[in-house]
Amino acid sequence: MGEEKENISIDDKNTSMRKLDMPIGRLKFFTNSIIIFALQVIAIAIYYVFYFLLKSPNALLTLVVIFSIVFGIPILYLHFINYTKRIWDIAGNFNLAIWLTIVLFAISFICLFFFPIAIIIFYLGMIFISGKYSTK
């Protein structure tokens, strides 16, 4: 009795970056990662523009809180969706993908020393491991 594959379309061209609608392949994961990275760079640039315009320490603390809410949480959400979709493709199971992504994020937040190493290893794994649903 083999494990049955879920009936999921492997055409990930029309998938949304904002919701868990279907697994994504390596190329889509990579392009989504580039888009999220560009959003992070833009957010950091906007932050520094405001940082140099405001000289008050109270204003800077408020600025950090506002940017964490406006940019940080949505970017973290996009990363979560991107990694979950890719792990879903690799593992072949939606629930397992969510749990593995939560564990991956927990490791990155708890072990700050291993964070850069873990992210690089997991990211390269996501790009080079072929999935069960997609071919590219």
C-alpha positions in Angstrom: 0.0 0.0 0.0 1.9 3.0 -1.3 1.2 6.5 -0.2 -1.0 8.3 -2.6 -0.1 11.7 -4.0 -2.6 14.5 -3.5 -4.2 15.6 -6.8 -2.4 18.9 -7.2 -1.6 20.8 -10.4 2.1 21.2 -10.9 1.7 24.5 -12.8 2.8 27.0 -10.2 2.8 30.0 -12.6 -0.5 31.3 -11.3 0.1 30.7 -7.6 -0.2 33.6 -5.2 2.7 34.7 -3.0 0.4 35.6 -0.2 -1.5 32.4 0.4 -0.9 28.6 0.8 -2.7 27.5 -2.3 -0.3 24.9 -3.8 3.3 23.7 -3.6 5.9 25.5 -5.7 8.9 24.3 -7.5 12.6 25.3 -7.2 12.4 28.1 -9.8 9.3 29.7 -8.3 10.8 29.5 -4.8 14.0 31.2 -6.1 12.1 34.0 -7.9 9.9 34.5 -4.8 13.0 34.7 -2.6 14.5 37.3 -4.9 11.3 39.4 -4.8 11.1 39.1 -1.0 14.8 40.1 -0.7 14.2 43.2 -2.9 11.3 44.1 -0.6 13.6 43.8 2.4 16.2 46.1 0.7 13.5 48.6 -0.1 12.2 48.5 3.5 15.7 49.0 4.9 16.4 51.9 2.5 13.1 53.6 3.6 14.0 53.0 7.2 17.3 54.7 6.8 15.8 57.7 5.0 13.5 58.2 8.0 16.4 57.4 10.4 18.6 60.2 9.1 15.6 62.7 8.9 14.6 62.1 12.6 17.3 62.9 15.2 15.2 62.3 18.4 15.8 59.0 20.3 12.0 58.8 21.0 11.2 59.2 17.4 13.7 56.4 16.5 12.1 54.0 18.9 8.7 54.8 17.4 10.2 54.3 13.9 11.5 50.9 14.8 8.1 49.8 16.1 6.3 51.2 13.1 8.7 49.6 10.6 8.5 46.3 12.4 4.8 46.3 12.1 4.4 47.7 8.6 7.4 45.9 6.9 8.8 43.3 9.3 5.7 41.2 10.0 4.5 41.1 6.3 8.0 40.1 5.1 8.2 37.4 7.7 4.7 36.2 6.6 5.9 36.1 2.9 9.0 34.1 4.0 6.8 31.7 5.9 4.5 31.2 2.9 7.4 30.7 0.5 9.2 28.2 2.7 6.0 26.3 3.5 5.0 26.0 -0.2 8.5 24.7 -1.1 8.6 22.2 1.8 5.1 21.1 0.8 6.5 20.3 -2.6 9.5 18.4 -1.2 7.6 16.5 1.6 4.4 15.9 -0.3 2.3 16.7 2.7 0.7 20.0 3.6 0.5 19.5 7.4 4.1 18.3 7.6 5.2 21.3 5.6 3.6 23.7 8.0 5.2 22.0 11.0 8.7 21.8 9.4 8.5 25.5 8.5 7.5 26.3 12.1 10.5 24.3 13.4 12.8 26.0 10.8 11.7 29.4 11.9 11.9 28.4 15.6 15.5 27.2 15.1 16.4 30.5 13.4 14.9 32.6 16.2 16.2 30.5 19.1 19.8 29.7 17.9 21.0 33.1 16.8 24.6 31.7 16.5 23.5 29.0 14.0 21.0 31.3 12.2 23.2 32.2 9.2 24.5 28.7 8.8 21.1 27.1 9.1 19.5 29.6 6.7 22.1 29.0 4.0 21.9 25.2 4.4 18.1 25.2 4.3 18.0 27.7 1.4 20.4 25.7 -0.7 18.5 22.5 0.2 15.2 24.1 -1.0 16.8 25.1 -4.3 18.6 21.8 -5.1 16.2 19.1 -3.7 13.6 18.1 -6.3 10.0 18.0 -5.2 7.2 15.5 -5.5 4.8 17.7 -7.4 6.9 20.0 -9.6 9.6 19.2 -12.1 11.5 22.5 -12.1 
